[in-house]
Amino acid sequence: MSLPHAFRDEALLRRALTHPSVQGEGEDNQRLEFLGDAVLQLLTSEWLVAQRPGWDEGAMSRARG
């Protein structure tokens, strides 16, 4: 399978996509997971603000959750 993006560091991509139970000692991907979660939250928030202009902050927070 190929992706429509050229990654500069294929080892980092492999690390990001490998389950922690398979990774070796010192190859924890928790920091990448933290960053990925933040990116998804940002994109979801941006979509909700654009698609639901009448919703208040509470409704958007519940929907994002």
N, C-alpha and C positions, 0 to 999 in steps of 0.2 A: 504494500500500500504506500502511496506517496501523498504527501501533503502539498498544498499550493503555497508553501512557504519554505524558503531555504534557511535552515538553522545554522548559525555559525558554530555552535558547540553541540554536536550530536550526543556527546556523553551526558551533557546536562539535560537534554531532552529525554534521553533514555532514563536517567535518574528520576526526572519529574514524573514519568509515566510508569515507573516500577513500584509495585506495592512494597511497603516497608519490610514485610516478612521475607522478601526475597533479597533485599539489599544487604550488603556486607557491613561489617563494623565501621562506624564513622561515616556512613553514607546516608544519614537521616534526611528525609525530604520534607520534614515538618515546616521548615522555613518557606519552602516553595509552596506548600499547601496553604500556609498563612497568606502569602502574597496572592495566590490564585483565588482564595476566598474573598479577599478585598477587591480584586478586579471584578469578580462576578457580582459582588454587592454594588459596586459603582455602576456597572452596566445595567443592572436591574433597576436601581434607583433612577438612573437617567431615563430609562424606558417608561417607568411609572409616572414620572413627572410629565413627560411628553404625552402619554396616552390617557392619563387620568387627571386633567387639569382641575376638575372640581373636587378631587379628594383632598382631605386634610392630611397633616403629617401622620396622625395616628393610623388612618386607614392605609396609607402607603407603607408604613412600617409593618403593619400586620400582613399586608399582601406580600411584601418583600420577604418576610420571615417564612 
